[in-house]
Every structure is written in C-alpha cells, then in structure tokens.
Amino acid sequence: MRDMATNAAEPGPPSRLQDLVVITGFSGAGKSTAMNVFEDAGYFCVDNLPPEMIRSLVDLFMHEGSKVEHAAVVSDVRGGEFFETLSGVVDGLATLDVQHRVLFLDADEQTLMNRYKETRRRHPLAPSSSIATGIAAERAALEPLKAKADVVVNTTGLSAAELRRRIAAEYLPRQNAGRLAVTFQSFGFKHGPPRDADISFDVRFLPNPHYVPELRMLTGKDQRVVDYVARDGHLADFYERLLPLLDFLLPQYQAEGKSHLMVAIGCTGGRHRSVAITEHLGARYRSREDLFVEIAHRDAGRATP
C-alpha cells in the first residue's frame, strides 16, 4: 500500500509527444508529398485521419508507454461529413501541452484540374460530377481552416522535389537553428519564371552559347560554356556587383528569421548562362557555416532545338 501511495504522489513521466503537424488543404495540392517529407524525417504519419480521431491519437501518444515524439496526420475532405469538425479540433489542440502546427496546401484551380486529369481520379466531393464542381465545394469547406493555418504553401508551379524542399525548410528542425537554407536555382524565361523565388536575376545580357553549334548541347557546368559566357568581361563585372549584394542580403534574411531563401537566376532557355552562374554561386556560398546551400537546375535538362 505504501508503494502505491508513493507512486500516486509522484508526478507522471512527461509527455513523449513533442510535435504534431496537421496537414490539410486541397485534394491534388500535394498532401501526400508533404506527408512523405515528415515520414522520411522519422515522424509517425497517418493519412486520411478523421478529425475526431486526432485528439484520441494525441492522447495515445501522450500516454506513459508511448515512444512517439513526432507525428504528422493528414485530414481532408475525404473524411466526408466528419471533416466539418476539423476546425474545432484544431482549436481544441491549443489546450494540450504539445506543440502543434497546421500546414495548409493550396493551388490554383487550373493546377488542381490538371493534376486530376493526369491521375484520372474523381474528386471526393464530386464523384459523379465535374472536377470544377468538386474544387468549388472544397474551397468553401477549407476557407475557415486556411485562416487558422500556421503555414500556407501554394504548390502552383512547384514540382514534387521543390515542394519537398520547401516543406523541409519550413518545418523540419535543422542542426543549427541559425542556419539559413539557400537554394540557388537556374531557370529559362521561355519556360516561365519560378513561382517560389524570393530573389530573381535576369542574366540574358551575357553572351549566349546557344548560338555556337559546338556549345549548344552542353550546359553551364562545362568550362567551355563558362569561358564563352565570360569572354567579354561582363560576367566578371556582374559578379563584382552581385556578390556584395548577396553578402549583404543573406544576413538580413537570417536576422529577419527567414528559414529558406530561393535565389533564381534566369536566362533564355535555362541551360547555359543561368546554370554557369548558379553553379558558381553555389560553390562560393557552400563554404559558409551559417548557410545550408542547395543547387537546382529547373530547365537544364530540357531538349534544345
């Protein structure tokens, strides 16, 4: 009896669950891709969870025997009439002693329609009607949740890889909280500008290797292309002005608390000039301990006519 009384008086072990991410948003906006990011990072993930079960799942993870410290759940309109309670469930999470965040994935109507056409799937809110009807109904149902989201990511124009990088930068802890994740991305203006760029530079004023037959099929990773782009001295002049500007801007974004910065470099096709400059910038800034640098070439692999 004495042991039982002693155990009753002792405080229980702290909650094991430290972080809960609720993923919601439009069907076709990339929720599965988002969940995969968290799953790869070691989160316990549940897809298509009815809202009323979120609280039960949290209670289970806060139990003494639970070993789950990080969890992510996807809850969306596939839950049918139960989905209407998600807004209230999110409000109720504020009473729990666990960090929770709501990630909302959005996209424009044309993008959602195109993705549905590619997969040939029916919209959950319009199984026997048009995709546009389903999207309109979903937009009305999601509006209250979008206003409560901690982060809203518009996936229009984002590839799956770009979405994964964006979510990882926004949500996953980094080894050094003060590090800024910087992506230097090349692109071609004729394929459209990147929608998620924070800073963009147009380098179409530099010599274009596209018009040199022996260089056309190469990319800006080849030294022969770099030498051609730099032949009139304007590339060196550009770096003389660009690098001090970036040296000034990057710490300012860090101080402002930004976790990820996309610096886009564009030329006509995204194969030569922009690639050469993106590679140069990535190599230069990778030596900085306060930055996590990634290089991406959006259009370098496209066929060249």
C-alpha positions in Angstrom: 0.0 0.0 0.0 2.8 2.3 0.8 4.4 1.8 -2.6 1.1 2.5 -4.3 0.6 5.7 -2.3 4.1 6.8 -3.2 3.6 6.1 -6.8 0.3 8.1 -6.8 2.0 11.1 -5.3 4.9 11.1 -7.8 4.4 13.1 -11.0 4.0 11.0 -14.1 6.5 11.0 -16.8 6.5 13.9 -19.2 4.6 13.6 -22.5 6.7 11.9 -25.2 4.9 13.7 -28.0 6.8 16.9 -28.7 5.5 17.9 -32.1 2.2 17.3 -34.0 1.7 18.5 -37.6 -1.8 18.6 -39.0 -1.7 18.6 -42.8 -4.7 19.7 -44.8 -5.7 21.5 -47.9 -7.0 20.9 -51.4 -7.2 17.5 -53.0 -4.4 17.4 -55.5 -2.3 20.1 -53.8 0.5 17.8 -52.6 -0.6 16.5 -49.2 0.8 13.0 -49.9 4.2 14.6 -50.9 4.1 16.6 -47.7 3.4 13.6 -45.5 6.3 11.7 -47.2 8.7 14.5 -46.1 7.7 14.0 -42.5 7.8 10.3 -42.8 11.3 10.4 -44.2 12.3 12.6 -41.2 11.1 9.9 -38.7 7.6 11.3 -37.9 4.8 8.8 -37.1 2.4 9.5 -40.0 -1.3 8.8 -40.5 -3.1 9.6 -43.8 -6.8 10.3 -44.1 -7.5 10.5 -40.4 -11.0 11.7 -39.4 -10.7 14.9 -37.3 -12.4 13.4 -34.3 -9.7 10.8 -34.1 -6.9 13.3 -33.9 -7.5 14.0 -30.2 -7.6 10.3 -29.5 -4.3 9.8 -31.3 -2.7 12.6 -29.3 -3.9 11.1 -26.0 -2.5 7.8 -27.1 0.9 9.3 -27.9 0.9 11.2 -24.6 0.5 8.0 -22.7 3.3 6.8 -20.5 4.2 3.9 -22.7 4.3 5.8 -26.0 7.6 6.2 -27.8 6.2 8.6 -30.4 7.8 12.0 -30.2 6.9 13.5 -33.6 3.7 12.9 -35.5 2.0 14.2 -38.7 -1.5 13.5 -39.8 -3.4 14.3 -43.0 -7.0 15.2 -42.5 -9.1 16.4 -45.5 -12.4 16.3 -47.2 -12.1 12.5 -47.8 -13.4 12.3 -44.3 -16.8 13.3 -45.6 -19.2 14.9 -43.0 -16.6 14.3 -40.3 -14.3 16.8 -41.9 -16.6 19.7 -40.8 -15.3 19.2 -37.2 -11.6 19.7 -38.1 -11.7 23.4 -37.4 -13.0 22.8 -33.9 -10.5 20.0 -33.3 -7.6 22.4 -34.3 -8.9 24.9 -31.8 -9.0 22.2 -29.1 -5.4 21.3 -29.6 -4.4 24.6 -28.0 -5.4 23.2 -24.6 -2.9 20.4 -24.9 0.7 20.6 -23.6 2.2 19.7 -27.0 3.5 21.8 -29.9 1.1 21.6 -32.8 1.2 23.2 -36.2 -1.2 23.3 -39.2 0.2 23.0 -42.7 -2.3 24.1 -45.4 -1.6 23.2 -49.1 -3.2 25.4 -51.7 -3.1 25.6 -55.5 -5.0 27.5 -58.2 -8.0 25.9 -59.8 -6.3 25.2 -63.2 -3.4 23.4 -61.5 -5.8 21.2 -59.4 -7.8 20.3 -62.5 -4.7 19.4 -64.5 -3.4 17.2 -61.7 -6.8 15.4 -61.5 -6.8 14.9 -65.3 -3.3 13.5 -65.2 -4.2 10.9 -62.5 -7.7 10.3 -63.9 -9.1 10.2 -60.4 -12.5 11.6 -59.3 -12.8 14.4 -56.9 -14.0 13.2 -53.4 -16.7 16.0 -53.3 -17.9 15.4 -56.8 -17.7 11.7 -57.6 -20.4 11.8 -60.2 -20.0 15.5 -61.3 -17.2 17.7 -62.7 -13.9 18.3 -61.1 -14.6 22.1 -61.1 -17.7 21.5 -59.0 -15.7 19.5 -56.5 -13.0 22.1 -56.3 -15.5 24.8 -55.7 -17.2 22.8 -52.9 -13.8 22.1 -51.4 -12.8 25.7 -51.4 -15.9 26.7 -49.4 -15.2 23.9 -46.8 -11.5 24.8 -46.5 -11.7 28.5 -46.1 -12.0 28.5 -42.3 -9.0 26.2 -41.9 -6.8 28.2 -44.2 -7.3 31.2 -41.9 -6.0 29.1 -39.0 -3.0 27.6 -40.7 0.5 28.3 -39.4 1.9 28.0 -42.9 0.1 28.1 -46.2 2.1 26.7 -49.2 0.8 27.4 -52.7 2.0 24.5 -54.8 1.0 26.0 -58.1 4.0 25.6 -60.4 6.0 23.6 -57.9 7.5 20.2 -58.7 7.3 17.4 -56.1 11.0 17.9 -55.4 10.6 21.7 -54.9 7.6 21.1 -52.6 9.6 18.7 -50.5 12.5 21.2 -50.2 10.0 24.0 -49.2 8.3 21.9 -46.5 11.6 20.6 -45.1 12.9 24.2 -44.9 9.8 25.5 -43.2 9.0 22.6 -40.8 11.9 20.3 -40.1 14.5 21.2 -37.4 17.9 22.0 -38.6 21.1 21.0 -36.8 21.8 24.7 -36.3 18.7 26.8 -35.8 20.6 29.9 -37.1 21.5 28.4 -40.5 19.7 29.8 -43.5 18.8 27.3 -46.2 19.6 28.9 -49.6 18.6 27.4 -52.9 20.3 28.7 -56.0 18.1 27.7 -58.9 18.6 28.3 -62.6 15.7 28.6 -65.0 14.7 29.6 -68.5 12.4 32.6 -69.1 10.8 30.9 -72.1 9.5 28.2 -69.7 8.1 30.7 -67.2 9.6 32.2 -64.1 9.7 30.2 -60.8 6.7 31.0 -58.6 8.5 30.5 -55.3 11.6 32.6 -56.0 12.4 35.2 -53.3 15.0 37.0 -55.5 15.4 36.7 -59.3 18.2 37.9 -61.5 18.0 38.2 -65.3 21.3 37.3 -67.0 20.2 37.4 -70.6 22.6 40.3 -71.2 25.5 37.9 -71.2 26.8 36.2 -74.4 24.6 33.3 -75.3 26.3 29.9 -76.1 23.1 28.7 -77.7 24.2 30.2 -81.0 27.5 28.4 -81.0 27.0 24.9 -82.5 29.7 23.2 -80.6 28.4 24.6 -77.3 24.6 24.3 -77.8 24.2 20.8 -76.4 26.4 21.5 -73.4 25.3 23.1 -70.2 26.7 25.8 -67.9 28.5 23.1 -66.0 31.0 22.8 -68.8 34.1 25.0 -68.5 33.9 25.8 -72.3 30.5 27.3 -71.8 31.7 29.3 -68.7 34.6 30.7 -70.7 32.3 31.8 -73.6 29.9 33.5 -71.2 32.8 35.3 -69.6 34.6 36.3 -72.8 33.6 40.0 -72.9 34.3 40.7 -69.2 30.7 41.4 -68.3 30.3 38.2 -66.2 33.2 39.4 -64.0 31.6 42.8 -63.8 28.3 41.1 -62.8 29.9 39.1 -60.0 31.7 42.3 -58.8 28.3 43.8 -58.1 26.2 40.6 -57.3 28.4 39.0 -54.7 28.5 42.1 -52.4 24.7 42.4 -52.7 24.2 38.8 -51.7 26.7 39.1 -48.9 24.6 42.0 -47.6 21.2 40.4 -48.1 21.7 36.9 -46.7 22.4 38.0 -43.1 19.4 40.4 -43.3 17.1 37.5 -44.2 18.7 35.4 -41.4 18.1 38.2 -38.8 14.5 38.6 -40.0 14.0 34.9 -39.1 13.6 33.5 -42.6 14.4 29.8 -42.8 14.6 29.3 -46.6 15.6 31.6 -49.4 15.3 30.9 -53.1 17.6 32.8 -55.4 16.7 32.3 -59.0 19.0 33.0 -62.0 17.3 33.2 -65.4 18.5 33.2 -69.0 16.5 32.4 -72.1 16.5 28.6 -72.0 17.9 27.9 -68.6 20.7 25.7 -69.9 23.9 27.8 -70.3 24.3 31.2 -68.7 22.0 30.7 -65.7 23.4 27.3 -65.0 27.0 28.6 -65.0 26.2 31.4 -62.6 24.1 29.2 -60.3 27.0 26.7 -60.1 29.4 29.5 -59.3 27.2 30.9 -56.5 26.5 27.5 -55.0 30.2 26.7 -54.9 31.1 30.1 -53.3 28.4 30.0 -50.6 28.7 26.3 -49.6 31.8 27.2 -47.6 29.7 29.4 -45.3 29.0 27.6 -42.0 25.9 29.7 -41.4 24.2 28.6 -44.6 22.8 25.3 -45.9 23.2 25.6 -49.7 21.4 23.6 -52.4 21.8 24.0 -56.2 18.9 23.2 -58.5 18.6 23.5 -62.3 15.0 23.5 -63.3 15.3 23.6 -67.1 18.8 22.5 -67.9 17.6 19.0 -68.9 15.0 20.2 -71.4 15.6 19.4 -75.1 17.4 22.1 -77.0 16.0 22.7 -80.5 
